[in-house]
Amino acid sequence: MIRRVDPRRPALITPQGLRRIVLGGTEGERGLRLAAVSHAAAKRPRLATPSERAAGCLLVLVHPDSGSLDEHAREAIAAAALLARPDEAVIALMPWPQAPDDPEVQASALDAAALGIDRLELLPVNAATSPEALAEAVAARWQALAPRLTLAPDRGDDGELGRRLAVRQPLACAAGVVEIADGRVRVRDLGGVRRAAADATAALDGLDLLLLARQVARTELPFTGLGECQVLPAPAPRALPGLVDLGVIAGQAQQVALEEADFILAAGNGVTDVPLFLALAEALGAAVGASRVAVDDGRFARSQQIGATGRTVQARGYLAMGISGAVQHLQGIRECRHVLAVNTDVSAPMVQRAELTVVEDVQALMRELLALLQAEQAAAPAASSTPIPSLKAA
């Protein structure tokens, strides 16, 4: 009888993340740690010196999304880390709602080192900070850092801030960059009335600012950043003559395009009470989506269909009600950050995709959830100016 070697015998994990078996030893950890050992532990920082002593830097402008960074921002940071020279630091300048109590804890929460950030600079802002004041503070920081190259995602607040910076300095800017390779950048030209759509290229050395489209760089890096963090002084208030800030008015979620929605409530074949579903969506402030089966049945409009044959969404929260999860539907929600599911079939593909699943009848759960929302609003009527619809009204 040949004795088998125990693959789970005690072993030691080296600083490089390798599993080393000591023959005859009894100390160490048992189990196959190959899947559990993170490859990030074996990665080394790209920059060997502190960021303050770096020979130069690349600057990335990103806005947080509810306290974290979305995939587009992570791709811009990864692109900067890949373009940086060995002696250049990658600095991420991020407007932050308020100054954190512990900057190092905040940098760790954002996974700054794993993203390739050598120094994270937080710029405290609030609702009263005007875009002009923010642009002025960013321009002052840009002049102090003198980065070789500045990058930002070409969308929303990041794209606007980058364009304001380009006008102030001024900077040679390339917007809508879809590829960076061989010292050149490729920009998608959508064309115009008298010309067809085509791509244009430009030399990277002649540019100061890159506004990146999606999927320009992969976020999996072979190295890490230093993960340092610094809190900058808040921008000075700047009054604009002739303008009065009346604050922000929340819009109706149902009027927002599904591609831009932050929270989506989606219905599948398991939703039979459509008025109840719509009342819940309005109470939650969620955009309404649907599966192809629900749309084909005539319960929802074709513009509300989510999937490969409908709309591709990237919401921060996606609540699937009674959706089994066909392949084409899962393709449409692959970029959603948090997916929740309500279903009675625990073997449904949507249950496997969801981070949290509630095994319950959809109609019963919607009634209870709507009742809780109505009770919460009744207890604090001053907290909300929009009444939550009742079942009768729905």
BALOBA-1460 file (C-alpha; in Angstrom, 3 decimals):
// residues 394
<rec num="1" residu="m" x="0.000" y="0.000" z="0.000"/>
<rec num="2" residu="i" x="1.445" y="3.326" z="-1.063"/>
<rec num="3" residu="r" x="0.857" y="6.124" z="1.393"/>
<rec num="4" residu="r" x="-0.567" y="9.232" z="-0.207"/>
<rec num="5" residu="v" x="0.999" y="12.609" z="0.401"/>
<rec num="6" residu="d" x="-1.364" y="14.833" z="2.360"/>
<rec num="7" residu="p" x="-1.832" y="18.005" z="0.279"/>
<rec num="8" residu="r" x="-3.258" y="19.736" z="3.351"/>
<rec num="9" residu="r" x="-0.293" y="19.136" z="5.630"/>
<rec num="10" residu="p" x="0.985" y="22.161" z="7.600"/>
<rec num="11" residu="a" x="2.819" y="24.707" z="5.508"/>
<rec num="12" residu="l" x="4.267" y="28.192" z="5.888"/>
<rec num="13" residu="i" x="3.301" y="31.140" z="3.692"/>
<rec num="14" residu="t" x="6.339" y="33.124" z="2.592"/>
<rec num="15" residu="p" x="6.309" y="36.950" z="2.252"/>
<rec num="16" residu="q" x="6.107" y="36.419" z="-1.517"/>
<rec num="17" residu="g" x="2.795" y="34.582" z="-1.070"/>
<rec num="18" residu="l" x="4.227" y="31.116" z="-1.797"/>
<rec num="19" residu="r" x="3.192" y="28.016" z="0.139"/>
<rec num="20" residu="r" x="6.260" y="26.200" z="1.518"/>
<rec num="21" residu="i" x="5.932" y="22.735" z="3.080"/>
<rec num="22" residu="v" x="8.402" y="21.876" z="5.850"/>
<rec num="23" residu="l" x="8.983" y="18.125" z="5.868"/>
<rec num="24" residu="g" x="8.278" y="16.682" z="9.289"/>
<rec num="25" residu="g" x="7.037" y="20.020" z="10.585"/>
<rec num="26" residu="t" x="3.863" y="20.458" z="12.596"/>
<rec num="27" residu="e" x="3.638" y="24.252" z="12.566"/>
<rec num="28" residu="g" x="1.932" y="26.294" z="9.914"/>
<rec num="29" residu="e" x="-1.467" y="26.521" z="8.258"/>
<rec num="30" residu="r" x="-3.417" y="23.602" z="6.892"/>
<rec num="31" residu="g" x="-5.453" y="23.596" z="3.717"/>
<rec num="32" residu="l" x="-4.901" y="24.409" z="0.097"/>
<rec num="33" residu="r" x="-4.127" y="28.075" z="0.283"/>
<rec num="34" residu="l" x="-3.521" y="28.513" z="-3.427"/>
<rec num="35" residu="a" x="-6.913" y="30.095" z="-4.016"/>
<rec num="36" residu="a" x="-6.927" y="31.975" z="-0.744"/>
<rec num="37" residu="v" x="-3.524" y="33.609" z="-1.107"/>
<rec num="38" residu="s" x="-3.959" y="36.950" z="-2.811"/>
<rec num="39" residu="h" x="-1.661" y="37.715" z="-5.701"/>
<rec num="40" residu="a" x="-1.746" y="41.351" z="-4.573"/>
<rec num="41" residu="a" x="0.407" y="40.358" z="-1.591"/>
<rec num="42" residu="a" x="3.237" y="39.461" z="-3.975"/>
<rec num="43" residu="k" x="2.999" y="42.746" z="-5.879"/>
<rec num="44" residu="r" x="5.557" y="45.405" z="-5.166"/>
<rec num="45" residu="p" x="5.100" y="49.182" z="-5.263"/>
<rec num="46" residu="r" x="5.963" y="50.667" z="-8.631"/>
<rec num="47" residu="l" x="7.634" y="53.711" z="-7.035"/>
<rec num="48" residu="a" x="10.644" y="52.963" z="-4.845"/>
<rec num="49" residu="t" x="10.786" y="56.370" z="-3.128"/>
<rec num="50" residu="p" x="8.127" y="58.445" z="-1.328"/>
<rec num="51" residu="s" x="5.955" y="60.452" z="-3.682"/>
<rec num="52" residu="e" x="7.392" y="63.761" z="-2.449"/>
<rec num="53" residu="r" x="10.852" y="62.738" z="-3.693"/>
<rec num="54" residu="a" x="9.677" y="61.530" z="-7.099"/>
<rec num="55" residu="a" x="11.238" y="63.103" z="-10.183"/>
<rec num="56" residu="g" x="7.830" y="64.022" z="-11.595"/>
<rec num="57" residu="c" x="4.192" y="63.049" z="-11.494"/>
<rec num="58" residu="l" x="1.055" y="62.243" z="-13.438"/>
<rec num="59" residu="l" x="-2.194" y="63.757" z="-12.174"/>
<rec num="60" residu="v" x="-5.615" y="62.077" z="-12.273"/>
<rec num="61" residu="l" x="-8.841" y="64.026" z="-11.646"/>
<rec num="62" residu="v" x="-11.656" y="61.841" z="-10.307"/>
<rec num="63" residu="h" x="-14.872" y="62.412" z="-8.369"/>
<rec num="64" residu="p" x="-16.058" y="59.797" z="-5.851"/>
<rec num="65" residu="d" x="-19.368" y="58.033" z="-6.355"/>
<rec num="66" residu="s" x="-21.089" y="57.688" z="-2.961"/>
<rec num="67" residu="g" x="-17.765" y="57.351" z="-1.178"/>
<rec num="68" residu="s" x="-16.113" y="55.009" z="-3.678"/>
<rec num="69" residu="l" x="-14.689" y="54.998" z="-7.184"/>
<rec num="70" residu="d" x="-16.560" y="53.477" z="-10.105"/>
<rec num="71" residu="e" x="-14.987" y="51.423" z="-12.870"/>
<rec num="72" residu="h" x="-14.462" y="54.400" z="-15.193"/>
<rec num="73" residu="a" x="-12.447" y="56.259" z="-12.548"/>
<rec num="74" residu="r" x="-10.427" y="53.130" z="-11.763"/>
<rec num="75" residu="e" x="-9.577" y="52.731" z="-15.439"/>
<rec num="76" residu="a" x="-8.306" y="56.328" z="-15.624"/>
<rec num="77" residu="i" x="-6.088" y="55.736" z="-12.585"/>
<rec num="78" residu="a" x="-4.789" y="52.484" z="-14.070"/>
<rec num="79" residu="a" x="-3.973" y="54.265" z="-17.330"/>
<rec num="80" residu="a" x="-1.947" y="56.865" z="-15.431"/>
<rec num="81" residu="a" x="-0.082" y="54.149" z="-13.532"/>
<rec num="82" residu="l" x="0.793" y="52.365" z="-16.775"/>
<rec num="83" residu="l" x="1.931" y="55.588" z="-18.470"/>
<rec num="84" residu="a" x="4.021" y="56.792" z="-15.523"/>
<rec num="85" residu="r" x="7.775" y="56.443" z="-15.697"/>
<rec num="86" residu="p" x="9.578" y="54.468" z="-12.960"/>
<rec num="87" residu="d" x="10.538" y="57.669" z="-11.124"/>
<rec num="88" residu="e" x="7.164" y="59.435" z="-11.529"/>
<rec num="89" residu="a" x="4.389" y="59.423" z="-8.934"/>
<rec num="90" residu="v" x="0.715" y="58.896" z="-9.721"/>
<rec num="91" residu="i" x="-1.301" y="61.519" z="-7.835"/>
<rec num="92" residu="a" x="-5.094" y="61.336" z="-7.686"/>
<rec num="93" residu="l" x="-6.818" y="64.643" z="-6.912"/>
<rec num="94" residu="m" x="-10.299" y="63.948" z="-5.606"/>
<rec num="95" residu="p" x="-12.963" y="66.437" z="-4.450"/>
<rec num="96" residu="w" x="-14.308" y="65.056" z="-1.168"/>
<rec num="97" residu="p" x="-17.558" y="66.022" z="0.630"/>
<rec num="98" residu="q" x="-15.694" y="66.755" z="3.856"/>
<rec num="99" residu="a" x="-12.236" y="66.444" z="5.365"/>
<rec num="100" residu="p" x="-11.821" y="62.889" z="6.757"/>
<rec num="101" residu="d" x="-10.828" y="62.368" z="10.376"/>
<rec num="102" residu="d" x="-8.054" y="59.961" z="9.390"/>
<rec num="103" residu="p" x="-6.717" y="60.377" z="5.828"/>
<rec num="104" residu="e" x="-4.818" y="57.089" z="5.925"/>
<rec num="105" residu="v" x="-7.977" y="55.187" z="6.832"/>
<rec num="106" residu="q" x="-9.778" y="56.884" z="3.955"/>
<rec num="107" residu="a" x="-7.018" y="55.948" z="1.519"/>
<rec num="108" residu="s" x="-7.219" y="52.353" z="2.708"/>
<rec num="109" residu="a" x="-11.010" y="52.323" z="2.316"/>
<rec num="110" residu="l" x="-10.666" y="53.515" z="-1.285"/>
<rec num="111" residu="d" x="-8.018" y="50.850" z="-1.964"/>
<rec num="112" residu="a" x="-5.666" y="53.565" z="-3.177"/>
<rec num="113" residu="a" x="-2.535" y="51.412" z="-3.200"/>
<rec num="114" residu="a" x="-4.196" y="48.539" z="-5.072"/>
<rec num="115" residu="l" x="-5.529" y="50.978" z="-7.680"/>
<rec num="116" residu="g" x="-1.997" y="52.229" z="-8.388"/>
<rec num="117" residu="i" x="-2.269" y="55.571" z="-6.562"/>
<rec num="118" residu="d" x="0.963" y="56.773" z="-4.992"/>
<rec num="119" residu="r" x="-0.613" y="59.798" z="-3.315"/>
<rec num="120" residu="l" x="-4.296" y="60.516" z="-2.848"/>
<rec num="121" residu="e" x="-5.063" y="64.210" z="-2.405"/>
<rec num="122" residu="l" x="-8.493" y="64.966" z="-0.973"/>
<rec num="123" residu="l" x="-9.947" y="68.402" z="-1.679"/>
<rec num="124" residu="p" x="-12.758" y="69.158" z="0.821"/>
<rec num="125" residu="v" x="-15.857" y="70.569" z="-0.881"/>
<rec num="126" residu="n" x="-19.487" y="71.074" z="0.052"/>
<rec num="127" residu="a" x="-22.768" y="71.967" z="-1.612"/>
<rec num="128" residu="a" x="-21.822" y="75.658" z="-1.574"/>
<rec num="129" residu="t" x="-18.581" y="75.105" z="-3.517"/>
<rec num="130" residu="s" x="-19.135" y="76.527" z="-6.986"/>
<rec num="131" residu="p" x="-17.642" y="74.881" z="-10.098"/>
<rec num="132" residu="e" x="-15.513" y="78.000" z="-10.621"/>
<rec num="133" residu="a" x="-14.071" y="77.799" z="-7.097"/>
<rec num="134" residu="l" x="-13.303" y="74.103" z="-7.549"/>
<rec num="135" residu="a" x="-11.660" y="74.714" z="-10.919"/>
<rec num="136" residu="e" x="-9.568" y="77.534" z="-9.430"/>
<rec num="137" residu="a" x="-8.357" y="75.279" z="-6.588"/>
<rec num="138" residu="v" x="-7.535" y="72.455" z="-9.003"/>
<rec num="139" residu="a" x="-5.676" y="74.852" z="-11.309"/>
<rec num="140" residu="a" x="-3.599" y="76.123" z="-8.380"/>
<rec num="141" residu="r" x="-2.731" y="72.566" z="-7.404"/>
<rec num="142" residu="w" x="-1.879" y="71.731" z="-11.019"/>
<rec num="143" residu="q" x="0.548" y="74.640" z="-11.141"/>
<rec num="144" residu="a" x="2.190" y="73.486" z="-7.903"/>
<rec num="145" residu="l" x="2.586" y="69.884" z="-9.072"/>
<rec num="146" residu="a" x="3.448" y="70.621" z="-12.731"/>
<rec num="147" residu="p" x="2.469" y="67.127" z="-13.900"/>
<rec num="148" residu="r" x="3.835" y="65.754" z="-17.137"/>
<rec num="149" residu="l" x="0.375" y="64.506" z="-18.049"/>
<rec num="150" residu="t" x="-3.128" y="64.900" z="-16.602"/>
<rec num="151" residu="l" x="-5.884" y="62.332" z="-17.047"/>
<rec num="152" residu="a" x="-9.599" y="62.245" z="-16.224"/>
<rec num="153" residu="p" x="-12.628" y="60.162" z="-17.197"/>
<rec num="154" residu="d" x="-14.530" y="61.802" z="-20.037"/>
<rec num="155" residu="r" x="-17.907" y="61.944" z="-18.312"/>
<rec num="156" residu="g" x="-19.949" y="64.190" z="-16.027"/>
<rec num="157" residu="d" x="-18.146" y="66.203" z="-13.373"/>
<rec num="158" residu="d" x="-14.729" y="64.750" z="-14.245"/>
<rec num="159" residu="g" x="-14.982" y="65.768" z="-17.887"/>
<rec num="160" residu="e" x="-16.256" y="69.232" z="-16.987"/>
<rec num="161" residu="l" x="-13.463" y="69.796" z="-14.466"/>
<rec num="162" residu="g" x="-10.871" y="68.647" z="-16.985"/>
<rec num="163" residu="r" x="-12.193" y="70.999" z="-19.660"/>
<rec num="164" residu="r" x="-12.257" y="73.931" z="-17.228"/>
<rec num="165" residu="l" x="-8.637" y="73.183" z="-16.344"/>
<rec num="166" residu="a" x="-7.670" y="72.985" z="-20.022"/>
<rec num="167" residu="v" x="-9.176" y="76.420" z="-20.690"/>
<rec num="168" residu="r" x="-7.594" y="78.044" z="-17.630"/>
<rec num="169" residu="q" x="-3.988" y="76.965" z="-18.168"/>
<rec num="170" residu="p" x="-4.333" y="76.436" z="-21.257"/>
<rec num="171" residu="l" x="-3.580" y="72.775" z="-21.985"/>
<rec num="172" residu="a" x="-3.414" y="70.705" z="-25.144"/>
<rec num="173" residu="c" x="-6.364" y="68.384" z="-24.605"/>
<rec num="174" residu="a" x="-7.610" y="65.201" z="-26.277"/>
<rec num="175" residu="a" x="-11.197" y="64.247" z="-25.413"/>
<rec num="176" residu="g" x="-12.900" y="60.936" z="-26.035"/>
<rec num="177" residu="v" x="-9.637" y="58.964" z="-26.029"/>
<rec num="178" residu="v" x="-10.393" y="55.314" z="-26.814"/>
<rec num="179" residu="e" x="-6.862" y="53.911" z="-27.109"/>
<rec num="180" residu="i" x="-3.308" y="54.702" z="-26.016"/>
<rec num="181" residu="a" x="-0.604" y="52.697" z="-27.783"/>
<rec num="182" residu="d" x="2.861" y="53.160" z="-29.269"/>
<rec num="183" residu="g" x="3.184" y="56.746" z="-28.089"/>
<rec num="184" residu="r" x="-0.053" y="57.848" z="-29.752"/>
<rec num="185" residu="v" x="-3.642" y="58.306" z="-28.656"/>
<rec num="186" residu="r" x="-6.704" y="57.455" z="-30.713"/>
<rec num="187" residu="v" x="-9.746" y="59.691" z="-30.430"/>
<rec num="188" residu="r" x="-13.202" y="58.731" z="-31.601"/>
<rec num="189" residu="d" x="-14.584" y="61.346" z="-34.005"/>
<rec num="190" residu="l" x="-18.363" y="61.113" z="-34.237"/>
<rec num="191" residu="g" x="-18.394" y="63.097" z="-37.459"/>
<rec num="192" residu="g" x="-20.717" y="65.904" z="-38.433"/>
<rec num="193" residu="v" x="-23.130" y="67.098" z="-41.076"/>
<rec num="194" residu="r" x="-20.590" y="67.063" z="-43.894"/>
<rec num="195" residu="r" x="-18.189" y="64.345" z="-42.706"/>
<rec num="196" residu="a" x="-18.482" y="60.720" z="-41.681"/>
<rec num="197" residu="a" x="-17.459" y="59.254" z="-38.357"/>
<rec num="198" residu="a" x="-13.787" y="58.295" z="-38.183"/>
<rec num="199" residu="d" x="-10.932" y="57.981" z="-35.720"/>
<rec num="200" residu="a" x="-8.157" y="60.529" z="-35.312"/>
<rec num="201" residu="t" x="-4.735" y="59.995" z="-33.758"/>
<rec num="202" residu="a" x="-2.279" y="62.343" z="-32.092"/>
<rec num="203" residu="a" x="1.173" y="62.069" z="-30.564"/>
<rec num="204" residu="l" x="1.061" y="61.531" z="-26.814"/>
<rec num="205" residu="d" x="4.095" y="63.762" z="-26.207"/>
<rec num="206" residu="g" x="2.235" y="66.777" z="-27.605"/>
<rec num="207" residu="l" x="-0.707" y="66.480" z="-25.201"/>
<rec num="208" residu="d" x="-1.144" y="67.765" z="-21.651"/>
<rec num="209" residu="l" x="-4.612" y="66.438" z="-20.787"/>
<rec num="210" residu="l" x="-6.361" y="63.192" z="-21.724"/>
<rec num="211" residu="l" x="-10.094" y="62.697" z="-21.208"/>
<rec num="212" residu="l" x="-10.552" y="58.949" z="-21.401"/>
<rec num="213" residu="a" x="-13.499" y="56.923" z="-22.637"/>
<rec num="214" residu="r" x="-14.429" y="53.604" z="-21.055"/>
<rec num="215" residu="q" x="-12.198" y="50.523" z="-21.227"/>
<rec num="216" residu="v" x="-9.015" y="52.316" z="-22.235"/>
<rec num="217" residu="a" x="-6.988" y="50.453" z="-19.598"/>
<rec num="218" residu="r" x="-7.396" y="47.319" z="-17.520"/>
<rec num="219" residu="t" x="-7.590" y="47.852" z="-13.782"/>
<rec num="220" residu="e" x="-5.547" y="44.718" z="-12.952"/>
<rec num="221" residu="l" x="-2.031" y="46.075" z="-12.471"/>
<rec num="222" residu="p" x="1.176" y="44.052" z="-11.946"/>
<rec num="223" residu="f" x="2.252" y="46.479" z="-9.206"/>
<rec num="224" residu="t" x="0.774" y="48.632" z="-6.464"/>
<rec num="225" residu="g" x="0.968" y="52.284" z="-5.523"/>
<rec num="226" residu="l" x="2.283" y="53.736" z="-2.300"/>
<rec num="227" residu="g" x="-1.211" y="54.603" z="-1.073"/>
<rec num="228" residu="e" x="-0.230" y="57.857" z="0.650"/>
<rec num="229" residu="c" x="-2.955" y="60.361" z="1.505"/>
<rec num="230" residu="q" x="-2.988" y="64.136" z="1.932"/>
<rec num="231" residu="v" x="-5.832" y="66.531" z="2.742"/>
<rec num="232" residu="l" x="-5.684" y="69.874" z="0.922"/>
<rec num="233" residu="p" x="-7.168" y="73.177" z="2.117"/>
<rec num="234" residu="a" x="-10.781" y="73.703" z="1.119"/>
<rec num="235" residu="p" x="-11.366" y="75.983" z="-1.894"/>
<rec num="236" residu="a" x="-12.023" y="79.601" z="-1.033"/>
<rec num="237" residu="p" x="-15.660" y="80.692" z="-1.561"/>
<rec num="238" residu="r" x="-16.165" y="82.595" z="-4.765"/>
<rec num="239" residu="a" x="-19.280" y="84.662" z="-5.388"/>
<rec num="240" residu="l" x="-20.426" y="84.925" z="-8.974"/>
<rec num="241" residu="p" x="-22.043" y="88.248" z="-9.881"/>
<rec num="242" residu="g" x="-25.522" y="87.895" z="-11.287"/>
<rec num="243" residu="l" x="-25.954" y="84.277" z="-10.182"/>
<rec num="244" residu="v" x="-27.912" y="83.000" z="-7.175"/>
<rec num="245" residu="d" x="-27.445" y="79.410" z="-6.002"/>
<rec num="246" residu="l" x="-30.870" y="77.937" z="-5.267"/>
<rec num="247" residu="g" x="-29.517" y="74.507" z="-4.392"/>
<rec num="248" residu="v" x="-30.163" y="71.146" z="-5.999"/>
<rec num="249" residu="i" x="-33.651" y="69.907" z="-6.827"/>
<rec num="250" residu="a" x="-34.054" y="66.156" z="-7.086"/>
<rec num="251" residu="g" x="-35.591" y="65.059" z="-10.363"/>
<rec num="252" residu="q" x="-38.031" y="62.255" z="-11.026"/>
<rec num="253" residu="a" x="-36.247" y="58.930" z="-11.334"/>
<rec num="254" residu="q" x="-38.736" y="57.766" z="-13.964"/>
<rec num="255" residu="q" x="-37.594" y="60.600" z="-16.240"/>
<rec num="256" residu="v" x="-33.942" y="59.549" z="-16.117"/>
<rec num="257" residu="a" x="-32.617" y="57.327" z="-18.889"/>
<rec num="258" residu="l" x="-31.871" y="53.802" z="-17.725"/>
<rec num="259" residu="e" x="-28.253" y="54.151" z="-18.834"/>
<rec num="260" residu="e" x="-27.850" y="57.080" z="-16.409"/>
<rec num="261" residu="a" x="-29.976" y="55.779" z="-13.520"/>
<rec num="262" residu="d" x="-28.290" y="55.261" z="-10.171"/>
<rec num="263" residu="f" x="-30.912" y="52.844" z="-8.806"/>
<rec num="264" residu="i" x="-33.134" y="50.594" z="-10.927"/>
<rec num="265" residu="l" x="-36.126" y="48.510" z="-9.896"/>
<rec num="266" residu="a" x="-36.615" y="45.844" z="-12.561"/>
<rec num="267" residu="a" x="-39.617" y="43.576" z="-13.077"/>
<rec num="268" residu="g" x="-39.694" y="40.117" z="-14.560"/>
<rec num="269" residu="n" x="-42.288" y="37.489" z="-15.285"/>
<rec num="270" residu="g" x="-42.865" y="37.073" z="-11.546"/>
<rec num="271" residu="v" x="-44.378" y="40.567" z="-11.221"/>
<rec num="272" residu="t" x="-48.126" y="40.343" z="-11.828"/>
<rec num="273" residu="d" x="-49.282" y="43.460" z="-9.958"/>
<rec num="274" residu="v" x="-47.841" y="46.207" z="-12.155"/>
<rec num="275" residu="p" x="-49.547" y="49.161" z="-10.342"/>
<rec num="276" residu="l" x="-48.065" y="47.945" z="-7.054"/>
<rec num="277" residu="f" x="-44.645" y="47.644" z="-8.687"/>
<rec num="278" residu="l" x="-44.813" y="51.177" z="-10.108"/>
<rec num="279" residu="a" x="-45.908" y="52.575" z="-6.748"/>
<rec num="280" residu="l" x="-42.933" y="50.894" z="-5.074"/>
<rec num="281" residu="a" x="-40.547" y="52.265" z="-7.701"/>
<rec num="282" residu="e" x="-41.837" y="55.786" z="-7.103"/>
<rec num="283" residu="a" x="-41.544" y="55.359" z="-3.339"/>
<rec num="284" residu="l" x="-37.963" y="54.137" z="-3.639"/>
<rec num="285" residu="g" x="-37.044" y="56.842" z="-6.152"/>
<rec num="286" residu="a" x="-35.916" y="54.174" z="-8.596"/>
<rec num="287" residu="a" x="-35.983" y="54.039" z="-12.370"/>
<rec num="288" residu="v" x="-38.177" y="51.307" z="-13.848"/>
<rec num="289" residu="g" x="-36.717" y="48.485" z="-15.909"/>
<rec num="290" residu="a" x="-38.051" y="45.160" z="-17.117"/>
<rec num="291" residu="s" x="-37.015" y="41.850" z="-18.596"/>
<rec num="292" residu="r" x="-37.769" y="40.906" z="-22.190"/>
<rec num="293" residu="v" x="-40.571" y="38.546" z="-21.120"/>
<rec num="294" residu="a" x="-42.339" y="41.314" z="-19.193"/>
<rec num="295" residu="v" x="-41.966" y="43.679" z="-22.149"/>
<rec num="296" residu="d" x="-43.213" y="41.109" z="-24.665"/>
<rec num="297" residu="d" x="-46.308" y="40.597" z="-22.500"/>
<rec num="298" residu="g" x="-47.119" y="44.291" z="-22.884"/>
<rec num="299" residu="r" x="-46.709" y="45.153" z="-19.208"/>
<rec num="300" residu="f" x="-43.835" y="47.562" z="-19.857"/>
<rec num="301" residu="a" x="-42.580" y="49.709" z="-22.708"/>
<rec num="302" residu="r" x="-39.871" y="48.526" z="-25.064"/>
<rec num="303" residu="s" x="-37.657" y="51.418" z="-23.916"/>
<rec num="304" residu="q" x="-37.634" y="49.886" z="-20.422"/>
<rec num="305" residu="q" x="-36.212" y="46.545" z="-21.535"/>
<rec num="306" residu="i" x="-32.832" y="45.700" z="-20.014"/>
<rec num="307" residu="g" x="-30.461" y="43.212" z="-21.584"/>
<rec num="308" residu="a" x="-28.346" y="42.549" z="-24.644"/>
<rec num="309" residu="t" x="-31.409" y="43.145" z="-26.841"/>
<rec num="310" residu="g" x="-32.440" y="46.219" z="-24.839"/>
<rec num="311" residu="r" x="-30.599" y="48.693" z="-22.634"/>
<rec num="312" residu="t" x="-27.216" y="48.054" z="-21.024"/>
<rec num="313" residu="v" x="-27.160" y="49.678" z="-17.592"/>
<rec num="314" residu="q" x="-24.465" y="50.408" z="-15.015"/>
<rec num="315" residu="a" x="-26.488" y="51.426" z="-11.976"/>
<rec num="316" residu="r" x="-25.038" y="51.483" z="-8.494"/>
<rec num="317" residu="g" x="-28.030" y="49.473" z="-7.250"/>
<rec num="318" residu="y" x="-30.158" y="47.002" z="-9.213"/>
<rec num="319" residu="l" x="-33.161" y="45.307" z="-7.566"/>
<rec num="320" residu="a" x="-34.560" y="42.457" z="-9.676"/>
<rec num="321" residu="m" x="-38.141" y="41.467" z="-8.865"/>
<rec num="322" residu="g" x="-39.181" y="38.073" z="-10.188"/>
<rec num="323" residu="i" x="-36.485" y="37.896" z="-12.884"/>
<rec num="324" residu="s" x="-35.029" y="34.465" z="-13.595"/>
<rec num="325" residu="g" x="-31.965" y="35.923" z="-15.291"/>
<rec num="326" residu="a" x="-31.625" y="34.901" z="-18.924"/>
<rec num="327" residu="v" x="-28.189" y="35.209" z="-20.487"/>
<rec num="328" residu="q" x="-29.107" y="38.276" z="-22.507"/>
<rec num="329" residu="h" x="-30.520" y="39.990" z="-19.401"/>
<rec num="330" residu="l" x="-27.403" y="39.268" z="-17.342"/>
<rec num="331" residu="q" x="-25.304" y="40.781" z="-20.119"/>
<rec num="332" residu="g" x="-27.243" y="44.014" z="-19.744"/>
<rec num="333" residu="i" x="-26.478" y="44.326" z="-16.009"/>
<rec num="334" residu="r" x="-22.876" y="43.103" z="-15.988"/>
<rec num="335" residu="e" x="-21.589" y="46.559" z="-15.010"/>
<rec num="336" residu="c" x="-24.060" y="47.122" z="-12.154"/>
<rec num="337" residu="r" x="-22.237" y="47.446" z="-8.856"/>
<rec num="338" residu="h" x="-24.758" y="45.922" z="-6.424"/>
<rec num="339" residu="v" x="-27.428" y="43.462" z="-7.579"/>
<rec num="340" residu="l" x="-30.266" y="42.323" z="-5.309"/>
<rec num="341" residu="a" x="-32.854" y="39.718" z="-6.269"/>
<rec num="342" residu="v" x="-36.297" y="38.675" z="-5.059"/>
<rec num="343" residu="n" x="-37.285" y="35.265" z="-6.356"/>
<rec num="344" residu="t" x="-38.864" y="31.999" z="-5.260"/>
<rec num="345" residu="d" x="-36.519" y="29.915" z="-7.427"/>
<rec num="346" residu="v" x="-33.177" y="29.582" z="-5.643"/>
<rec num="347" residu="s" x="-31.636" y="27.942" z="-8.722"/>
<rec num="348" residu="a" x="-32.339" y="30.907" z="-11.012"/>
<rec num="349" residu="p" x="-29.254" y="32.443" z="-12.697"/>
<rec num="350" residu="m" x="-30.196" y="35.841" z="-11.253"/>
<rec num="351" residu="v" x="-29.815" y="34.388" z="-7.756"/>
<rec num="352" residu="q" x="-26.273" y="33.352" z="-8.632"/>
<rec num="353" residu="r" x="-25.510" y="36.850" z="-9.939"/>
<rec num="354" residu="a" x="-27.032" y="38.725" z="-6.988"/>
<rec num="355" residu="e" x="-25.090" y="39.675" z="-3.886"/>
<rec num="356" residu="l" x="-28.224" y="39.301" z="-1.763"/>
<rec num="357" residu="t" x="-31.313" y="37.225" z="-2.545"/>
<rec num="358" residu="v" x="-34.677" y="37.236" z="-0.792"/>
<rec num="359" residu="v" x="-36.603" y="34.000" z="-1.355"/>
<rec num="360" residu="e" x="-40.161" y="35.279" z="-1.129"/>
<rec num="361" residu="d" x="-43.262" y="35.917" z="-3.175"/>
<rec num="362" residu="v" x="-42.687" y="39.135" z="-5.095"/>
<rec num="363" residu="q" x="-46.173" y="40.589" z="-4.611"/>
<rec num="364" residu="a" x="-46.148" y="39.948" z="-0.861"/>
<rec num="365" residu="l" x="-42.725" y="41.512" z="-0.413"/>
<rec num="366" residu="m" x="-43.645" y="44.577" z="-2.474"/>
<rec num="367" residu="r" x="-46.758" y="45.188" z="-0.352"/>
<rec num="368" residu="e" x="-44.778" y="44.926" z="2.891"/>
<rec num="369" residu="l" x="-41.949" y="47.093" z="1.617"/>
<rec num="370" residu="l" x="-44.319" y="49.798" z="0.389"/>
<rec num="371" residu="a" x="-46.146" y="49.762" z="3.730"/>
<rec num="372" residu="l" x="-42.835" y="50.230" z="5.567"/>
<rec num="373" residu="l" x="-41.906" y="53.166" z="3.334"/>
<rec num="374" residu="q" x="-45.286" y="54.802" z="3.916"/>
<rec num="375" residu="a" x="-44.953" y="54.336" z="7.675"/>
<rec num="376" residu="e" x="-41.457" y="55.810" z="7.621"/>
<rec num="377" residu="q" x="-42.636" y="58.894" z="5.758"/>
<rec num="378" residu="a" x="-45.620" y="59.308" z="8.086"/>
<rec num="379" residu="a" x="-43.270" y="59.270" z="11.085"/>
<rec num="380" residu="a" x="-41.087" y="62.009" z="9.578"/>
<rec num="381" residu="p" x="-43.276" y="64.076" z="7.215"/>
<rec num="382" residu="a" x="-40.862" y="66.996" z="7.178"/>
<rec num="383" residu="a" x="-38.021" y="64.891" z="5.844"/>
<rec num="384" residu="s" x="-39.624" y="64.445" z="2.440"/>
<rec num="385" residu="s" x="-41.598" y="66.858" z="0.327"/>
<rec num="386" residu="t" x="-42.849" y="64.194" z="-2.105"/>
<rec num="387" residu="p" x="-45.607" y="61.973" z="-0.699"/>
<rec num="388" residu="i" x="-45.217" y="58.247" z="-1.132"/>
<rec num="389" residu="p" x="-48.076" y="56.904" z="-3.262"/>
<rec num="390" residu="s" x="-50.574" y="54.579" z="-1.670"/>
<rec num="391" residu="l" x="-51.885" y="51.366" z="-3.148"/>
<rec num="392" residu="k" x="-55.236" y="53.005" z="-3.859"/>
<rec num="393" residu="a" x="-53.585" y="55.847" z="-5.710"/>
<rec num="394" residu="a" x="-51.532" y="53.362" z="-7.684"/>
